Amino acid sequence: MSQQIVILGGGIIGLSISYELSSRGHQVTLIDANDFASQASWAGAGMLPPSNRETAVHPYEHLEALSNQVHREWAKRLLRETEIDNGYRQCGSLYLARSAGETASLIGAIHEWEDRQIENEPLDHNSLQQRFPMLAGAFANKSTGKAVFVPNAAQFHNPHHAQALLAACEKNGVRLLPNRQDTQVHAANQQIESVLTDQETIHGDQFVFAAGPWTEGLLNQFNVDLPMQPVRGQLALYRLNENAATAWSEAPLINEGSRYLVPRSSGHVLAGATIEEVGFDCQTTPAEVVDLRAWAESLSNELGPEHFVKAWAGLRPGTYDGFPYLGRLADFDNAIIATGHFKAGLQTSTGTAKVIADLAEDKTPEIDLTPFSPNRVGPASKHD
Ligand SMILES: Cc1cc2nc3c(=O)[nH]c(=O)nc-3n(C[C@H](O)[C@H](O)[C@H](O)COP(=O)(O)OP(=O)(O)OC[C@H]3O[C@@H](n4cnc5c(N)ncnc54)[C@H](O)[C@@H]3O)c2cc1C
């Protein structure tokens, strides 16, 4: 039976849930305080790390693997429905280690890939130079370092993906309400009753809270405490010259420790990212950008200072244990939480859409959501 579902927060999570629910025939209203997908969902890098559903054990591994599978399907479906290409491509991922510490942690990652039967291919210095000549700077000193290529990794252009989702939602009849500031949520008798925006009162059968790190503030309005931590990430953008752009257009994601390069088919390369707990401050800082650039420019001569374009930052929605909050809020009949995806919300947005739509329809989701319960942090209600 078709339901009226109100979703608060139109980042990648709220948009994906809107798309899934409206495709299943529900009447969806999507509200955002700003433009849709203008925060972390725009700022992020669009990497889709490898997974294997067959060997997945923990529900989080299932969520990653389901999400990767749905990404493959949605890229084609969104192109068909909206004519917007979201840039999805299985580009693989190259992992580099140039210090003893990084080498130790890469060896740990290799063990994990082996356990999960995720294909990985160690590369010696010569094969690295042959296959990825653009990384000439990476191993200037032949005697140190380790490199591994993992083919089962992909990327997509997240701003284009968000545009495609928005267009598909519009086609499906989703009521899209951007730039609604100061939203007030009214709850009584174990029910969310309505949402009051600066322009109207909106009623619904169910309410999904998907406002990234701002979800905590929304829930506080009706005395529910769900601790969240915004975690800033800064990125630098380079534009390659024409010759280099062709060579890089098929290049993999390149990782070293917490740093990475994401080569886009447009001839741009993203270099990321910092991990900083500085509250809701979304500015870039000169010191961190200099640091990121020094790292990126040490890997390739083609990323010289003259190719640097700009830097930006976004706020990842962090939780205390690193797992997202996905589930129904205890003590309320019609409140569903979908947030806290931290560093992997672009990847896990598609699987999240599936399991949240199942919950809204009172079906058992195909993934065990117990570790993601929003009630795991203790009694959700506070402020008597
Ligand atoms: C630098 C960086 C790189 C990243 N790279 C990757 C990556 O490669 N792969 C990956 O999987 N993930 C990546 N991420 C993480 C990913 O971007 C996030 O996990 C994801 O975007 C979170 O999506 P969201 O919809 O929950 O949050 P957001 O994108 O923050 O969206 C929340 C929305 O809620 C709205 N909102 C706020 N207050 C209200 C309110 N009161 N009412 C209604 N709406 C409200 C906001 O305007 C916003 O549009 C990266 C993040 C950063 C910062």
PDBQT file of the ligand as one rigid body, heavy atoms in Angstrom, charges set to zero:
ROOT
HETATM    1  C1  LIG A 401      36.534  14.895   1.676  1.00  0.00    +0.000 C 
HETATM    2  C2  LIG A 401      35.546  13.759   1.691  1.00  0.00    +0.000 A 
HETATM    3  C3  LIG A 401      35.763  12.652   0.882  1.00  0.00    +0.000 A 
HETATM    4  C4  LIG A 401      34.864  11.589   0.890  1.00  0.00    +0.000 A 
HETATM    5  N1  LIG A 401      35.058  10.550   0.039  1.00  0.00    +0.000 NA
HETATM    6  C5  LIG A 401      34.197   9.512   0.038  1.00  0.00    +0.000 A 
HETATM    7  C6  LIG A 401      34.375   8.440  -0.855  1.00  0.00    +0.000 A 
HETATM    8  O1  LIG A 401      35.292   8.449  -1.672  1.00  0.00    +0.000 OA
HETATM    9  N2  LIG A 401      33.510   7.383  -0.803  1.00  0.00    +0.000 N 
HETATM   10  C7  LIG A 401      32.464   7.371   0.079  1.00  0.00    +0.000 A 
HETATM   11  O2  LIG A 401      31.719   6.389   0.106  1.00  0.00    +0.000 OA
HETATM   12  N3  LIG A 401      32.243   8.413   0.933  1.00  0.00    +0.000 NA
HETATM   13  C8  LIG A 401      33.080   9.463   0.934  1.00  0.00    +0.000 A 
HETATM   14  N4  LIG A 401      32.892  10.510   1.791  1.00  0.00    +0.000 N 
HETATM   15  C9  LIG A 401      31.808  10.432   2.785  1.00  0.00    +0.000 C 
HETATM   16  C10 LIG A 401      30.480  10.831   2.175  1.00  0.00    +0.000 C 
HETATM   17  O3  LIG A 401      30.634  12.038   1.460  1.00  0.00    +0.000 OA
HETATM   18  C11 LIG A 401      29.423  10.993   3.286  1.00  0.00    +0.000 C 
HETATM   19  O4  LIG A 401      29.403   9.835   4.114  1.00  0.00    +0.000 OA
HETATM   20  C12 LIG A 401      28.031  11.166   2.667  1.00  0.00    +0.000 C 
HETATM   21  O5  LIG A 401      28.046  12.204   1.712  1.00  0.00    +0.000 OA
HETATM   22  C13 LIG A 401      26.998  11.461   3.734  1.00  0.00    +0.000 C 
HETATM   23  O6  LIG A 401      25.787  11.710   3.078  1.00  0.00    +0.000 OA
HETATM   24  P1  LIG A 401      24.537  12.302   3.862  1.00  0.00    +0.000 P 
HETATM   25  O7  LIG A 401      23.438  12.421   2.891  1.00  0.00    +0.000 OA
HETATM   26  O8  LIG A 401      24.323  11.509   5.100  1.00  0.00    +0.000 OA
HETATM   27  O9  LIG A 401      25.048  13.708   4.410  1.00  0.00    +0.000 OA
HETATM   28  P2  LIG A 401      25.156  15.149   3.715  1.00  0.00    +0.000 P 
HETATM   29  O10 LIG A 401      25.745  15.101   2.364  1.00  0.00    +0.000 OA
HETATM   30  O11 LIG A 401      25.833  16.017   4.730  1.00  0.00    +0.000 OA
HETATM   31  O12 LIG A 401      23.653  15.589   3.563  1.00  0.00    +0.000 OA
HETATM   32  C14 LIG A 401      22.866  15.980   4.657  1.00  0.00    +0.000 C 
HETATM   33  C15 LIG A 401      21.857  16.987   4.139  1.00  0.00    +0.000 C 
HETATM   34  O13 LIG A 401      21.006  17.367   5.219  1.00  0.00    +0.000 OA
HETATM   35  C16 LIG A 401      20.707  18.729   5.053  1.00  0.00    +0.000 C 
HETATM   36  N5  LIG A 401      20.225  19.310   6.298  1.00  0.00    +0.000 N 
HETATM   37  C17 LIG A 401      20.922  19.824   7.327  1.00  0.00    +0.000 A 
HETATM   38  N6  LIG A 401      20.104  20.241   8.298  1.00  0.00    +0.000 NA
HETATM   39  C18 LIG A 401      18.851  19.965   7.883  1.00  0.00    +0.000 A 
HETATM   40  C19 LIG A 401      17.565  20.178   8.452  1.00  0.00    +0.000 A 
HETATM   41  N7  LIG A 401      17.406  20.730   9.646  1.00  0.00    +0.000 N 
HETATM   42  N8  LIG A 401      16.482  19.791   7.730  1.00  0.00    +0.000 NA
HETATM   43  C20 LIG A 401      16.622  19.214   6.492  1.00  0.00    +0.000 A 
HETATM   44  N9  LIG A 401      17.818  19.011   5.928  1.00  0.00    +0.000 NA
HETATM   45  C21 LIG A 401      18.910  19.384   6.617  1.00  0.00    +0.000 A 
HETATM   46  C22 LIG A 401      21.997  19.343   4.549  1.00  0.00    +0.000 C 
HETATM   47  O14 LIG A 401      21.767  20.577   3.891  1.00  0.00    +0.000 OA
HETATM   48  C23 LIG A 401      22.500  18.250   3.619  1.00  0.00    +0.000 C 
HETATM   49  O15 LIG A 401      22.098  18.461   2.280  1.00  0.00    +0.000 OA
HETATM   50  C24 LIG A 401      33.740  11.620   1.765  1.00  0.00    +0.000 A 
HETATM   51  C25 LIG A 401      33.509  12.750   2.546  1.00  0.00    +0.000 A 
HETATM   52  C26 LIG A 401      34.395  13.817   2.517  1.00  0.00    +0.000 A 
HETATM   53  C27 LIG A 401      34.107  15.033   3.360  1.00  0.00    +0.000 C 
ENDROOT
TORSDOF 0
